[in-house]
Amino acid sequence: MPRALYTDYPWPNAALEQSILSQVDCEVVVAPAGDEETLIRLAADVDCIITCWAPVTARVIDAASHCRHIARTGIGLDNIDVASATERGMIVTNVPDYCIPEVAEHTLALLFALGRKIHVYYQLAQAGEYNRQAGMPMERMEDQTVGVVGTGQIGSLVVERLAALGMRVLANNRSQQVPAGCEWCPLEQLLAESDYVLLLCPLTDETANLISTAELKTMKPTAFLINTSRGGLVDHQALAEALEAGEIAGAGLDVQVPEPPDLSVPPYNDPRVIVTPHAAFLSTRALHELRSRVAQQVVAVFKGETPECIVNGPT
């Protein structure tokens, strides 16, 4: 009987995955914790690893001597040592297109919440204060400039929707090829001119702490930073210091380092910051698609077929 190690998941159980994997009589072994030592101990006799956020390191991969496939329940691959998996002949898969509308919608929701001071009014109302002037100054949204860093599938959809709203959109990416509805510019210019900076790029060695002290000082003091991609794109200590110094107006953070963060410390406890719990990808439809597609990828490998979305090429 083949065995799949499920390192971690943010939904109540693995019943959906187990029902699909039963097609190939696969047993799902759920790790009691997602730390490296636990995964090393459990990886020794599994044929597949399914992982959400737990770190599948080179040591875990070395221990998984019978493993043929690592399946990521998500888009990003920064928690998997793909190079080590490739060296050992393991296929790595992900689901790169399952929650594109959801993340785009969440990004825009944070943008409008910040721009229309929804969080300010809500906090005051909860405290018993009804004060419309507390949100001022506030500018008309369609007059604003939005900078989008990263124009993959999510970023391109965000650009399309922002352009439809009549907003000026700047974009920055490595290729300098951007979708209709925006203009490419260097990151420094984007930061200096934007009223909202949206981070929608992957986390890599090059983008780690992409937004730190110098970048925050470049932004307008009236501007907002929104991150719905990966927490490691932002130096959160630098963000806390920038907010304290009044160098930017606020932030929307769906992703943090670590997760969950200490919500009692800056920047997370700052009333100008909206924090959501890495929830941008969530919807009933998106989760069902993600989980079922990952399980079908595993089934395909056990059947000797080629699964969809191999990220390290056929082995």
N, C-alpha and C positions, 0 to 999 in steps of 0.2 A: 504494500500500500504506500503510495507516495505521500510525502508530508510537506506541508507549507508552514513556515514560521511567520506569524503575523506579529510584527514588532510592536505596533501601536495603532490606535484609531480613535477619532474623536466622536464616534457615534456609539449608541448603546451596546451593540453586540455585533458579532460577525456572522449572523444567521444568513444574510443574503449571500455573502461570499461562499459560505459552507454549502448552501443549497446548489449553487452553480458548480462548485468543485466536486460535488458528489457524482457528477457525470463521469469523472475519472477516478472515483473512489479515493479522493485525496483527503487526508486528515488535516485539519487546520489546528496548529498549535499556537495558542495565544500567549505571548510573553507576559508574565506578571509585572514586568517593569521594562522600560526601554533603555536602560543603561548598558554601556558597552560590555561589562562583565557578564550580565545576565544573557545578553544576546550571544556572546561567545559560547557560553555554556550550552545554550539551546540549539546553536547553529550546526553542531557537529553532525547531526544525522537528519538534516532536512534537504529536500530537493529543490526548494524554492523559498525565497524570502519576499514577503509582502510588507512594505513599510510606508508609513505616512511621514512622520517627522523624526523618528528615532534615528540616531547616527549609525549608518551601516558603514563602518570604518574598514580600513585595510585589515585590521585584526579580526573583525567579525567575518570578513570575506575569507581570510585565511582559514578560519575555523570551520567554515562551511564547505568542507572538502567535497561533498556530494551535490552541492547546489549548482543548478544550471541556469537559474533565472532570478533576477531581482526585479520586482514590480513595484513601482512607485505609485501610490494612490494620491496623485497630484501632478503638478506641472514641473516645478523646479526640481533640480537634482543636486542641490548643494548639500544634502544630508547623506549622499551616497558617494563613495569613492569609486567613481565610474572607471577610472584608469586601472585600479586594482582588479575590478571585476572583469574588465576586458582582458587583462593579462592572464587571468585564470579561465578564460573561455566562457564567461557567463554573459548571457543576454541581459541587458537592462532596458526596461520599458517604462513609459510614463503615459499620461493621458493629457496631451498638451492643449486640448481645445474643449474641455468639458464645462468650464464655468466662465467663459468669456463674457456673456451678458451680465452675469451676477457681479463680477469684479468691476466691470465698467459702471454698473448701476450704483454699487457701493461707493466707488470713487466720486461719482457725481453727487451722491447723497451727502458725502462729507463736504464737498465743495460748496453746495448750496446751504448746508447747515452752518458752516463757518461764515459764508458770505452774507447770509440773512440773519446771522447772530441767533440762530435757533437755540443753541446751547446756552447763551446768555439769558434769554427770556425764560427758558425752561428752569434753569437754576434759580432765578429770582422768584418765579412762580411757585416752585417747591418750597421756597423760604417764606412765602406769603407776601411777596412784593409784586405789585402790578405796575410796571414802569416801562412805558414804551420808549422813553428817551435813553434808557440804559444801553440800547443797541447802537446808538449813534457814536461816531459817524458811520454811515452805511452807504455804499454806492450801488448804483444800478448794475446788475450782473452783466447785462449785454454790453456794457461799456468797458468791461474788464479784459485783461490779457491773461491767458492761461499758458503756462509752459509745461509741456508734456515730455518727460524724459523716458524714452523708450517707446517705440511705435511698432511693437509686435501686434499680435491679434487683439489684445486688450487695448493697448494704446491707440491703435488705429480706430477701434470702435469708439473710444472716448473722443478722439479728434473729430470723428464724423458727427457725433452728437453735440459737441461743443460748437462746431461750425454751424450746425442747424439752429442753434440758439443765438447766433449772431455774435459770438465772442471771438476776439482775436486769439489765434492759437499759434504759439511757437513750439517747435519740436527739436529735440536733439537725439541723435542716435549715432552709431558708429558708421553706418553705411552712407549717411547723408542723403538717403532716398526716403522721402516721407510721403504719407498719403495726401490726397487732395484735401483742402480745407485748412492747411497749416503751412508755415514756412520754416525751413531748417535754419538754425543758428547755433553758434558755439554755446557751450554750457554757461560760460560767464555772462554772455549777453542775455541768455534766457533767464538766468537768475536775477539779473539787474532790472529787466523790463517786466517781469511777470507779477501779477497780483496774486496768482496761485501757482505753485510749483507742484506737479503731480509726478510721483515716482512710480513708474510702471516698467522698469527694466529688471533683468535677472540679477541675482547676486553672484558675482565672480570675484576673482582676485583683483581685477581692475576696478570694480564698482564698490568694493567694500569701503564703508565710510565715505561714500561719494559726497554726502552732504555733511560737512564738518565746520569748524570755526570760520575758515576763510570764505567758504561758500555762503554761510548764513550771514556773514557781514556784507556780502555782495547783494543780498536780497533787500527789497524795500522794507522799511519798518512797518508798513501797512499790509505786507504780504503774508500769505499762509502757505505752509508746507503740508502736503498730503502724501502719505505713504501707504499704499495697499499692495506692495510687492513683497519685499523682504526687509525685516528689521535691520539687518546688517548694512543696509544702504545708508543708514543715518547714524552719526555719532550722537547718541542721546544725551550724553553729558554736555557736549557742545550745544545741543539744542536747548537744554535747560538753561545754560548760561546766556544764550542769545535771547531767550524769552525774558530772563531776569533783567537783561540790559536793554530791553525794548527794541532789539534789532529786528524782530519779526513780530507779527500780530498774533499768531497762534498756529496750531497744527492739528491735523487729523491723522491719527496713527492706528491703523488696523493691525500692524505688525510691529513687534518689539524684540529687544534682546535683553534678557532671555524672555521666553514665554512660558508661563505668565510673568510679567514684570512685577516689581514691588510698586504697587499703586499708591503707596503712601509718600513717595519721593518724587521730586521733579525729574523729568517734565510731566510725568503722568498725573500728578495731583494738581497741576496748574489749571485753573478754571478756564483758561484760554485754549486748552487742549482737549479734543474729543478722542477718547480711547475706545476702540471696539476690539473684541477678543479674537483676532484673526478669523473674522466671520465673513469676509467679503465673498468668499467662494460658496457660501451656503445658499441652498434652496432645496426643496424636496426633489425637484427634477434633477438638479445638478448632482446631488449626492447619489441618487439611484443610478444615474448614468456612469458616474465615476466608479462606483463599487462594482457594478455589473461588468463594465468593460475591463477592469483590472482582473476580475475573476476569469473572464473569458480569455484574456491573454495567458493566464496561467494554464487554463485548460488546453489552449492551443499548443503550448510548449510540451505538456505531458502527452499530447496526441502525436507529437512529432511534426507539428505544423509550424508555420511562421506566424508569430503573433503580430498584431498591429503595433505601431509606434516604438520600434526598436531604436534606441538613441545611440548605440555604439556599434551599429552595423551588424549584419548577420555574422555569426561565429562559425 
